[in-house]
């Protein structure tokens, strides 16, 4: 070896005998590859390239090795200690072995000790090298670590689909989250993740590692990749993957063409429910639902599950999803969604998802029209639930609401108070580990998903997995999701109907008058919103196992709107500055029959667009707010963010970028509307900040999409009930929206005009073949 550094040699791999003074192994085998550790002040691991390797046999003298001419001009690849960013490579190509190169250019490999690998891998001394590890530019040390008991996580086989709605799967996820959260440092986390990745279900591993990264102090600045990158099969047409493999095998990365996914690939408009498939099947909306469940996991250490007002956020986020879905239905001349009240009658809505499961090597099951839910008894999933169980739990919820309290395990009753009752009910209905009494109130919401997801094979006789409705990453694709959640929301609304109405004093803000509100959209008349189709690319490559590296793009079409600006004229008639919270909502003006709605019905259709704080100087104030600044949404780049691109350099911006992966997608802020212009009502209210404020420092914290996701490690940033002022029945005498108004509110008629044009990836208009 050249150089003046004196190095001591320790042969470490592939036979453990060499780690103990170079004693000869009994079988005198000759090894073709040697991993070496050089001690040069500190300890550095080096990997000897295969083409320069020397033969090592029993009885060799270390001194003679160091003096051998075979060491001249030998190249070494340095194996460095693990860094936090390395953990993100665990998400790449989820069914490939951990030792296969990771990263866009095959440039990183994990040097995994034999103790953490499968015995079959260890038996084939050349396997790691044949699969490309020796060609990687960087090598990451993975240290040997004692494995915990993985019995519970391994109850789910590696080939099964994974669902947070199934109790056994939740239990497995909770145990794996606890293991990963319990690692002392990054080295241990990388080692344990490498070991678990080889041993547990890939879907389960992705979920548990994502939750751990979001909640560990030493990984909080890491960017959790969207599930679309690791498992694109959950979000795009299954027919695309054969084309993608062909494209990647034939063409080099820079010359590959994006693969077009048609907007109408799951059904035609002969099925009237397909008119709103663009909403249900939008990848951004489904990614939001998945990421929300990462921020608010069902199980795991209590400190990461028990977040401020978590039960209320569960209620409000899903209530707003139903409101938005109904808005889209009215945009497409469909009636509002019907609640799934009778769980024994046929379900007229069928769904054929056209998705493949690349892990299970199965297609996702379909549900034909007029399918019937049946009792589920599946031994494989340790799952037994009857429809009668769900009916009994439902009745107990209504009993509790009408009694104003829930029964606790000790026999006492907890009051459903005006401030906290909705949070208690939310935790009971979601049935996370925060449920105050699951023995009595059961698992109604989750078992609703399960009964619907297994109505095609309730006893497992056909060895079928659950359908898309039973997976949080895919459930919103199915029309029956919205019927189920309309039923769940009805339980919450029953509780809300028992609460005191907001009187004028609780709605008003003395001295503050909203004079006018307008919307300005470039290229459109005042108070007109414009929507259209937009094409964009998503990279499938990190989820395509055992294929050549490099980007493979799928091109999908989604709803988009033209950015706009709110202009709000406010009068402060007091002598000093006033602080207020601006609350902006939008609702359809007419129902499905084309007539004006009663306020008690319309209030449930108001979708929240934005909420922010302003300081109002005395006299006249003009507030301007861009739609892109909404505290509901995250921009397209965060919804579909890339591991390498669009990533801030560090500090608060980086932390915000990562946690803010949770949020409603910006491109779906505005409903579709109609070609003739859908009449809507824009509502703006400025509430008294004294009744809104939470005393906490949120500087540097992620608050970009706080409406649905809260703020990381903080209290929910609004003291009022979520959905205020539309979350309760109106006061006496209020029949219309105009009756409801107080001086600190204003309403403006606006229209949403769908222009039915398609904008390409680069921004230019394309020929429109869509309807």
C-alpha positions in Angstrom: 0.0 0.0 0.0 1.2 3.5 -0.8 1.3 6.2 1.8 3.0 6.9 5.1 0.2 5.7 7.4 0.8 2.5 9.3 -2.3 0.4 9.4 -3.2 -2.7 11.4 -5.2 -5.3 9.5 -8.3 -7.1 10.8 -10.1 -9.5 8.4 -13.7 -9.2 9.4 -15.8 -10.9 6.7 -17.0 -13.3 5.4 -16.1 -15.8 8.2 -16.4 -14.7 11.8 -13.3 -16.7 12.7 -11.2 -14.0 11.0 -12.4 -11.4 13.5 -10.5 -13.2 16.3 -6.8 -12.9 15.6 -7.0 -14.4 12.1 -7.4 -17.9 13.3 -7.9 -20.4 10.5 -11.4 -21.7 9.9 -11.7 -25.4 10.1 -12.9 -25.9 6.5 -9.9 -24.0 4.9 -12.2 -22.3 2.4 -10.8 -19.7 0.0 -12.7 -16.4 -0.1 -13.0 -14.3 -3.2 -14.0 -11.1 -1.4 -12.5 -9.5 1.7 -13.8 -6.7 3.8 -11.1 -5.0 5.8 -11.0 -2.6 8.8 -8.1 -0.2 9.0 -7.3 1.6 12.2 -5.8 5.0 11.3 -6.1 7.1 14.4 -9.8 6.2 14.5 -11.6 3.2 12.9 -12.6 3.3 9.3 -14.1 0.5 7.3 -12.9 -0.2 3.8 -14.2 -2.5 1.1 -11.8 -4.2 -1.2 -13.0 -4.1 -4.8 -13.7 -7.6 -6.2 -11.4 -7.2 -9.2 -8.5 -6.4 -6.9 -9.2 -9.0 -4.3 -6.7 -11.4 -3.1 -7.2 -15.0 -2.1 -7.1 -15.6 1.6 -6.7 -19.1 2.9 -6.2 -20.7 6.2 -2.7 -20.3 7.7 -1.9 -17.0 6.0 0.3 -14.7 8.1 -1.0 -11.1 8.5 2.5 -9.7 8.2 3.0 -11.4 4.9 -0.2 -9.9 3.6 0.8 -6.4 4.5 4.2 -6.9 2.7 2.6 -8.5 -0.4 3.0 -6.8 -3.7 -0.7 -7.7 -4.3 -1.6 -4.6 -2.2 0.0 -2.1 -4.6 -2.5 0.2 -6.4 -5.5 -1.5 -4.7 -8.5 0.8 -4.6 -10.7 1.0 -1.5 -14.2 2.3 -1.1 -14.7 3.9 2.3 -17.6 2.7 4.5 -18.7 5.6 6.6 -20.8 5.7 9.8 -24.5 6.0 9.3 -26.0 9.5 9.1 -29.7 10.5 9.6 -30.3 11.0 5.9 -29.3 7.3 5.2 -32.5 6.2 6.9 -34.5 7.6 4.0 -32.8 5.1 1.6 -34.7 2.3 3.5 -37.8 3.4 1.6 -36.3 2.8 -1.8 -37.5 -0.2 -3.8 -39.2 -1.8 -0.8 -39.1 -5.5 -1.8 -35.4 -5.5 -2.8 -32.9 -6.7 -0.2 -31.4 -4.1 2.0 -27.9 -4.7 0.6 -28.8 -3.9 -3.0 -27.6 -0.4 -4.0 -30.0 2.5 -3.1 -30.4 6.0 -4.5 -31.2 7.4 -7.9 -27.8 6.4 -9.3 -27.2 3.2 -7.5 -24.6 5.1 -5.5 -25.2 4.0 -1.9 -25.0 0.6 -0.4 -25.5 -0.6 3.2 -22.8 -2.9 4.5 -25.0 -5.2 6.6 -23.4 -7.6 9.0 -24.2 -11.3 8.4 -26.1 -11.5 11.7 -28.8 -9.2 10.3 -29.1 -11.0 6.9 -31.0 -14.1 5.9 -29.1 -17.4 6.1 -29.6 -18.0 2.4 -27.7 -14.7 1.7 -24.9 -15.6 4.0 -24.6 -19.0 2.4 -23.9 -17.4 -1.0 -20.6 -15.5 -0.5 -20.9 -13.7 -3.9 -24.6 -12.8 -3.8 -24.1 -9.3 -2.3 -21.6 -8.4 -5.0 -23.5 -9.9 -7.9 -26.4 -7.6 -7.0 -24.3 -4.6 -7.3 -23.1 -3.6 -3.8 -19.5 -3.4 -4.9 -20.3 -0.9 -7.6 -21.8 1.7 -5.2 -19.8 4.9 -4.6 -20.7 5.2 -0.9 -20.9 2.5 1.7 -22.8 2.9 5.0 -21.9 0.9 8.0 -24.7 -1.1 9.6 -23.7 -2.3 13.0 -24.7 -5.6 14.5 -27.6 -5.1 17.0 -29.5 -7.5 19.2 -32.8 -8.2 17.6 -36.0 -7.7 19.8 -38.9 -10.0 19.8 -40.5 -9.5 16.4 -43.3 -12.1 16.9 -46.1 -9.5 16.8 -44.9 -7.6 13.7 -44.3 -10.9 11.9 -47.9 -12.0 12.4 -48.4 -10.2 9.1 -46.6 -12.1 6.4 -44.4 -10.2 3.9 -46.8 -10.9 1.0 -50.0 -9.6 2.7 -51.7 -6.3 2.3 -51.6 -4.1 5.4 -54.5 -2.1 6.8 -54.6 0.2 9.8 -58.3 -0.6 10.2 -57.6 -4.3 11.1 -56.8 -4.7 14.8 -54.1 -7.3 14.3 -52.3 -5.0 11.8 -52.7 -2.0 14.1 -51.1 -4.1 16.9 -48.2 -5.1 14.7 -47.7 -1.5 13.6 -47.8 -0.3 17.2 -45.2 -2.8 18.3 -42.8 -1.9 15.4 -43.2 1.8 16.1 -42.3 1.2 19.7 -39.2 -0.7 18.7 -38.0 2.0 16.2 -38.9 4.8 18.6 -36.8 3.1 21.3 -33.5 3.1 19.5 -30.9 5.2 21.3 -29.3 6.9 18.3 -29.1 7.0 14.6 -26.6 4.1 14.4 -29.0 1.9 16.3 -32.0 3.1 14.3 -30.3 2.4 11.0 -29.2 -1.1 12.2 -32.7 -1.9 13.5 -34.4 -0.6 10.4 -32.1 -2.7 8.2 -32.9 -5.8 10.2 -36.7 -5.2 10.3 -36.8 -4.3 6.7 -35.6 -7.8 5.9 -38.1 -9.5 8.2 -41.4 -7.7 8.2 -44.1 -6.8 5.7 -42.9 -3.9 3.4 -46.2 -1.9 3.8 -46.0 -2.3 7.6 -42.3 -1.3 7.7 -42.9 1.8 5.6 -45.7 3.0 7.8 -43.9 2.3 11.1 -40.6 3.8 10.0 -42.5 6.9 8.6 -44.2 7.4 12.0 -40.9 7.0 13.8 -39.1 9.5 11.6 -41.8 12.1 12.1 -41.7 11.7 15.9 -38.1 11.1 16.8 -36.1 14.2 17.9 -33.0 13.0 15.9 -34.9 12.5 12.7 -37.5 15.3 12.8 -35.6 17.2 10.1 -35.8 14.3 7.6 -38.2 14.4 4.7 -40.5 11.4 4.8 -41.0 10.5 1.2 -44.6 10.3 0.0 -46.1 6.8 -0.2 -46.5 7.3 -3.9 -42.7 7.0 -4.3 -42.4 3.6 -2.5 -45.7 2.1 -3.5 -47.0 3.8 -6.7 -49.2 0.8 -7.2 -51.6 2.2 -4.6 -52.1 5.4 -6.6 -51.8 4.8 -10.4 -53.3 2.5 -13.0 -51.9 -1.0 -12.6 -51.6 -1.2 -16.4 -48.8 1.3 -16.3 -46.2 -0.9 -14.6 -45.5 -3.3 -17.5 -45.0 -0.3 -19.7 -42.7 1.3 -17.1 -40.6 -1.8 -16.9 -40.3 -2.0 -20.6 -39.3 1.7 -20.8 -36.7 1.3 -18.1 -35.2 -1.8 -19.6 -34.9 -0.5 -23.2 -34.1 3.2 -22.7 -31.5 5.0 -20.5 -32.8 7.3 -17.8 -32.5 10.6 -19.7 -34.3 9.4 -22.8 -37.3 7.7 -21.2 -40.8 9.1 -22.1 -43.5 9.8 -19.5 -46.2 7.2 -19.5 -49.7 8.7 -19.8 -52.4 7.7 -17.4 -55.9 8.5 -18.8 -58.2 10.4 -16.5 -61.0 7.8 -17.1 -59.2 4.5 -16.5 -61.4 3.0 -13.7 -64.8 3.4 -15.4 -66.9 5.4 -17.9 -69.5 8.0 -17.3 -72.2 5.3 -17.8 -71.6 5.0 -14.1 -72.8 8.3 -12.8 -70.5 8.0 -9.7 -67.5 8.2 -12.1 -68.3 11.8 -12.8 -66.3 12.6 -9.6 -63.6 10.0 -10.0 -61.2 13.0 -10.5 -61.8 13.9 -6.9 -61.9 10.4 -5.3 -58.9 9.1 -7.2 -56.7 12.2 -7.1 -53.3 11.0 -5.8 -52.8 14.2 -3.8 -56.0 13.7 -1.8 -55.2 10.1 -1.1 -51.7 11.0 -0.1 -53.1 13.6 2.3 -55.3 10.9 4.0 -52.3 8.6 4.3 -50.0 11.3 5.7 -52.6 12.5 8.2 -52.6 9.0 9.6 -48.8 9.2 10.0 -49.1 12.4 11.9 -51.9 10.9 14.0 -51.1 7.2 14.3 -53.6 4.8 15.8 -51.1 3.0 18.0 -47.5 3.3 19.4 -46.0 5.1 22.4 -48.8 7.2 24.0 -46.8 10.4 23.7 -46.9 10.3 19.9 -50.6 9.2 19.7 -52.0 11.6 22.3 -51.9 14.9 20.5 -53.9 18.0 21.4 -57.5 17.8 20.3 -56.8 14.8 18.2 -60.3 13.4 18.4 -61.8 16.7 17.3 -59.3 16.9 14.4 -60.5 13.4 13.3 -64.0 14.7 13.3 -63.3 18.0 11.5 -61.0 16.8 8.9 -63.4 14.1 7.8 -66.4 16.5 8.0 -64.7 18.8 5.6 -63.9 15.9 3.3 -67.6 15.1 3.1 -68.5 18.8 2.6 -66.0 19.0 -0.3 -67.2 15.7 -1.8 -70.8 17.1 -1.7 -69.6 20.3 -3.3 -68.0 18.3 -6.1 -71.2 16.2 -6.5 -73.3 19.4 -6.9 -70.8 20.7 -9.4 -71.5 17.6 -11.5 -75.3 17.6 -11.2 -75.4 14.9 -8.6 -77.3 14.8 -5.3 -75.5 15.0 -2.0 -74.1 11.7 -0.7 -76.5 9.4 1.2 -75.5 8.2 4.6 -74.8 4.5 5.0 -77.5 4.0 7.6 -78.6 0.5 6.9 -75.7 -1.9 6.9 -77.8 -4.9 5.8 -79.2 -3.6 2.5 -77.5 -3.8 -0.8 -74.9 -1.2 -1.7 -75.7 0.2 -5.2 -72.3 1.8 -5.7 -69.8 -0.7 -7.1 -66.1 0.0 -7.5 -63.5 -1.5 -9.8 -60.1 0.1 -8.8 -57.8 -1.2 -11.6 -54.9 -1.3 -9.1 -52.3 -4.0 -8.6 -50.6 -4.8 -5.3 -46.9 -5.2 -6.2 -46.1 -6.6 -2.8 -48.9 -9.2 -2.7 -48.7 -9.8 -6.5 -52.5 -9.6 -6.6 -55.0 -7.2 -8.1 -57.1 -5.2 -5.6 -60.5 -6.8 -5.3 -63.5 -5.1 -6.9 -67.0 -4.7 -5.4 -69.9 -5.2 -7.8 -73.1 -3.1 -7.6 -75.6 -4.2 -4.9 -73.0 -6.1 -2.9 -74.1 -6.9 0.7 -72.1 -6.6 3.8 -71.9 -9.8 5.8 -70.4 -10.9 9.1 -66.6 -11.3 8.9 -64.7 -14.2 10.4 -61.2 -14.6 9.0 -58.8 -16.7 10.9 -55.7 -15.4 9.0 -56.3 -11.9 10.2 -57.6 -13.0 13.7 -60.7 -11.0 12.8 -64.2 -11.6 13.8 -66.9 -8.9 13.7 -70.6 -9.1 13.1 -72.9 -6.4 11.7 -74.9 -6.7 14.9 -71.8 -5.6 16.9 -71.6 -2.4 14.8 -75.3 -1.8 15.3 -74.9 -2.2 19.0 -72.0 0.2 19.1 -73.9 2.7 17.1 -76.8 2.7 19.5 -74.5 3.2 22.4 -73.0 6.3 20.8 -76.5 7.8 20.4 -77.4 6.8 23.9 -74.3 8.5 25.2 -75.0 11.7 23.2 -78.5 12.0 24.5 -77.4 11.3 28.1 -74.6 13.9 27.7 -72.0 11.5 29.0 -70.0 8.3 28.2 -69.6 5.3 30.4 -66.0 4.8 31.6 -64.4 1.4 32.4 -64.6 2.2 36.2 -68.4 2.6 36.0 -68.3 6.4 36.3 -69.5 8.7 33.5 -67.5 11.4 31.7 -69.5 14.4 30.6 -69.6 15.4 26.9 -69.0 19.0 27.6 -69.3 21.9 25.2 -65.5 22.3 25.0 -64.2 18.7 25.2 -67.2 16.5 24.3 -66.4 16.4 20.6 -62.8 15.3 21.4 -64.0 12.5 23.6 -66.4 11.3 20.9 -63.7 11.6 18.2 -61.3 9.3 20.2 -64.1 6.8 20.8 -65.1 6.7 17.1 -61.6 6.6 15.7 -60.9 3.8 18.3 -57.2 4.6 18.6 -55.4 3.6 21.9 -57.0 6.9 23.3 -60.5 5.4 23.2 -61.8 5.9 26.8 -63.8 2.7 26.7 -63.5 0.4 23.7 -65.1 -2.5 25.5 -68.5 -0.6 25.5 -68.2 1.6 22.4 -66.2 -0.7 20.3 -64.5 -0.1 17.0 -67.3 1.2 14.9 -65.5 3.4 12.3 -62.7 0.9 11.6 -64.9 -2.1 11.4 -67.1 -0.2 9.0 -64.1 0.0 6.7 -63.4 -3.7 7.3 -66.9 -5.0 6.7 -67.1 -3.0 3.4 -63.6 -4.0 2.4 -64.3 -7.7 2.9 -67.9 -8.1 1.7 -66.6 -10.0 -1.3 -64.9 -12.7 0.8 -65.9 -12.3 4.5 -64.7 -15.7 5.7 -61.6 -15.9 3.5 -62.7 -19.0 1.6 -61.4 -17.5 -1.6 -58.1 -16.3 -0.1 -58.9 -12.8 -1.2 -57.5 -9.7 0.5 -59.5 -6.6 1.4 -60.5 -4.0 -1.1 -59.4 -0.4 -1.4 -61.9 0.9 1.2 -60.0 -0.9 3.9 -56.6 0.8 3.4 -56.2 4.5 4.4 -53.9 5.1 1.4 -56.6 4.0 -1.0 -59.9 4.2 0.8 -61.0 7.6 -0.6 -61.0 6.2 -4.1 -64.2 4.2 -3.3 -67.6 6.0 -3.5 -68.7 4.1 -0.4 -66.0 5.7 1.7 -68.1 8.9 1.6 -71.3 7.1 2.5 -69.6 5.6 5.5 -68.1 8.8 6.7 -71.4 10.7 6.1 -72.8 8.2 8.6 -69.9 8.8 11.0 -70.4 12.5 10.7 -74.0 12.2 11.5 -73.1 10.9 14.9 -70.9 13.9 15.5 -73.6 16.2 14.2 -76.1 14.6 16.7 -73.7 15.7 19.5 -73.3 19.1 18.0 -77.1 19.6 17.9 -77.2 19.3 21.7 -74.8 22.1 22.3 -75.8 25.8 22.9 -76.3 27.8 19.8 -73.9 30.7 19.1 -75.7 33.9 20.0 -74.8 37.3 18.5 -72.4 38.0 21.4 -70.4 34.9 20.7 -70.3 35.6 17.0 -69.8 39.4 16.9 -66.7 41.6 17.3 -67.6 45.0 18.7 -66.2 47.9 16.5 -65.3 45.6 13.6 -67.3 45.7 10.4 -66.5 43.8 7.2 -67.6 46.2 4.5 -66.9 44.1 1.4 -65.1 41.1 0.1 -64.1 40.3 -3.4 -62.0 37.8 -5.4 -59.7 38.8 -8.2 -58.5 36.1 -10.6 -56.1 37.0 -13.5 -57.9 36.9 -16.8 -61.4 36.5 -15.3 -64.2 38.8 -14.3 -64.3 39.9 -10.6 -65.6 37.3 -8.2 -65.1 34.4 -10.7 -62.9 31.4 -9.9 -61.5 29.4 -12.8 -60.8 25.7 -12.9 -59.2 23.5 -15.5 -57.3 20.2 -16.1 -53.6 20.1 -15.5 -51.0 17.4 -16.4 -48.1 16.6 -14.1 -45.4 13.9 -13.8 -44.7 11.7 -10.8 -41.6 9.5 -10.5 -42.3 5.7 -10.2 -38.7 4.6 -10.0 -38.3 4.2 -6.3 -41.2 1.8 -6.1 -40.2 -0.4 -9.1 -38.1 -3.2 -7.7 -35.5 -5.2 -9.6 -35.5 -2.9 -12.6 -32.8 -0.6 -14.0 -32.2 2.6 -12.1 -33.2 6.0 -13.2 -36.4 8.0 -13.3 -39.5 6.5 -14.8 -42.3 9.1 -15.0 -46.1 8.6 -15.1 -48.1 11.5 -16.4 -51.5 12.0 -14.7 -54.3 14.6 -15.1 -55.7 16.4 -12.2 -58.0 19.3 -11.4 -56.4 22.7 -11.0 -57.5 26.3 -10.6 -56.1 29.7 -11.4 -54.5 31.4 -8.3 -56.5 34.3 -7.0 -56.4 37.0 -4.4 -59.0 37.9 -1.7 -59.6 41.6 -1.1 -61.4 42.3 2.2 -62.4 45.8 3.2 -62.7 46.2 7.0 -63.7 49.1 9.2 -62.3 49.4 12.8 -64.4 52.0 14.5 -62.5 51.9 17.8 -59.7 54.2 18.8 -57.0 51.6 18.9 -55.7 48.6 16.9 -57.6 45.4 17.0 -56.4 41.8 16.4 -58.7 39.4 14.7 -58.8 36.0 13.0 -60.0 36.1 9.4 -62.0 33.0 8.6 -62.9 32.3 4.9 -65.4 29.7 3.8 -67.1 28.8 0.5 -70.4 27.0 -0.1 -72.8 26.2 -3.0 -75.7 28.7 -3.2 -78.3 26.2 -4.4 -79.0 22.5 -3.6 -79.4 19.7 -6.1 -82.9 20.9 -7.1 -81.5 24.4 -7.9 -83.3 26.1 -5.0 -81.9 28.1 -2.1 -81.0 26.1 1.0 -81.9 26.6 4.6 -79.0 27.7 6.6 -79.2 24.6 8.8 -78.4 22.5 5.7 -76.1 24.9 3.9 -73.8 25.3 7.0 -72.7 21.6 6.5 -71.6 22.4 3.0 -69.2 25.3 3.8 -65.7 24.3 3.1 -62.9 26.2 4.9 -60.5 27.9 2.5 -58.2 29.8 4.8 -57.7 31.2 8.3 -55.1 33.8 9.4 -54.5 36.6 11.9 -54.6 40.3 11.2 -54.0 43.5 13.1 -56.6 46.2 12.2 -55.7 49.8 12.6 -58.4 52.4 13.4 -60.7 53.3 10.5 -60.3 51.6 7.1 -58.3 48.5 6.4 -57.7 46.7 3.1 -56.7 43.1 3.6 -55.2 41.3 0.6 -54.5 37.5 0.8 -53.2 35.2 -1.9 -54.9 31.8 -2.3 -51.5 30.2 -2.3 -51.0 31.3 1.3 -53.9 29.2 2.6 -53.4 27.6 6.1 -55.3 24.6 4.8 -53.1 23.5 2.0 -49.6 22.5 1.0 -48.2 23.3 -2.4 -47.9 20.7 -5.2 -44.1 20.4 -4.6 -44.8 19.2 -1.0 -47.6 16.8 -1.9 -45.5 15.1 -4.6 -42.1 16.1 -3.2 -38.9 14.3 -4.3 -36.2 13.0 -2.0 -33.6 15.0 -3.8 -35.4 18.0 -5.3 -37.1 21.1 -3.7 -35.5 20.4 -0.3 -34.4 23.5 1.8 -30.9 23.5 3.1 -31.7 23.4 6.8 -33.0 25.1 9.9 -36.7 26.1 10.4 -37.4 26.0 6.7 -36.3 22.3 6.5 -38.3 21.3 9.6 -41.4 23.0 8.2 -40.9 21.4 4.8 -41.0 17.9 6.3 -43.8 18.1 8.8 -45.9 20.1 6.3 -46.1 17.0 4.2 -49.5 16.9 6.0 -52.0 19.2 4.4 -54.8 19.4 1.8 -53.3 19.5 -1.7 -53.2 23.1 -3.0 -54.4 22.0 -6.5 -57.7 20.8 -4.9 -58.4 23.9 -2.9 -61.3 24.9 -5.2 -64.1 22.6 -6.3 -64.6 21.9 -10.0 -67.6 24.1 -10.6 -69.4 24.0 -13.9 -68.9 25.2 -17.5 -71.8 27.7 -17.1 -70.4 28.9 -13.8 -71.6 27.4 -10.5 -73.2 30.0 -8.2 -71.5 29.9 -4.7 -71.3 32.1 -1.6 -68.0 33.3 -0.2 -68.2 33.9 3.5 -65.7 36.0 5.4 -65.7 36.6 9.2 -63.3 38.3 11.5 -63.5 37.0 15.0 -62.1 38.5 18.2 -58.6 37.2 18.7 -59.1 37.4 22.5 -61.4 34.4 22.1 -59.2 32.6 19.5 -55.7 32.9 20.8 -53.6 30.1 22.3 -50.7 31.4 24.4 -47.7 29.6 22.8 -44.7 30.4 20.7 -45.1 29.1 17.2 -42.1 30.8 15.6 -40.3 28.4 13.4 -43.0 25.7 13.8 -44.9 24.3 10.9 -48.2 26.1 10.7 -48.7 26.1 7.0 -51.5 23.6 7.0 -52.6 23.8 10.6 -56.4 23.6 9.9 -56.3 19.9 9.2 -52.9 18.9 10.7 -52.3 21.1 13.7 -48.8 22.4 14.5 -46.0 20.0 15.4 -45.4 19.7 19.1 -47.8 22.5 19.8 -51.4 23.1 20.8 -54.0 23.4 18.1 -53.6 27.1 17.1 -57.3 28.1 17.5 -59.2 28.0 20.8 -62.6 28.0 19.1 -64.4 24.8 18.1 -63.1 23.5 14.8 -65.5 24.6 12.0 -66.6 27.7 13.9 -69.0 29.4 13.2 -70.7 26.7 11.2 -70.3 23.8 13.6 -73.6 24.2 15.5 -77.2 24.6 14.8 -78.2 28.3 14.2 -79.8 30.5 16.9 -83.5 31.0 16.9 -84.8 33.1 14.0 -82.0 32.2 11.6 -83.3 30.5 8.4 -80.9 31.8 5.8 -77.3 32.8 5.6 -78.3 36.4 5.5 -80.2 35.9 8.8 -77.0 34.5 10.4 -74.7 37.5 9.6 -73.4 39.9 12.1 -71.4 43.1 11.2 -68.0 41.3 11.4 -69.2 39.0 8.6 -69.7 39.5 4.9 -70.9 37.3 2.0 -70.2 37.7 -1.7 -71.8 35.8 -4.6 -69.0 34.2 -6.6 -69.0 31.7 -9.4 -66.7 28.8 -10.2 -66.3 28.3 -13.9 -64.8 25.1 -15.2 -63.1 26.0 -18.5 -62.6 22.4 -19.7 -59.1 22.9 -21.0 -55.9 21.0 -20.3 -52.6 22.6 -19.4 -49.5 20.5 -20.1 -46.6 19.8 -17.8 -44.6 22.8 -19.1 -47.6 25.1 -18.9 -48.8 25.2 -22.5 -52.3 24.3 -23.4 -52.9 20.9 -24.9 -55.7 19.6 -27.2 -58.5 18.6 -24.9 -59.6 15.0 -25.1 -61.2 15.0 -21.7 -64.9 15.3 -20.8 
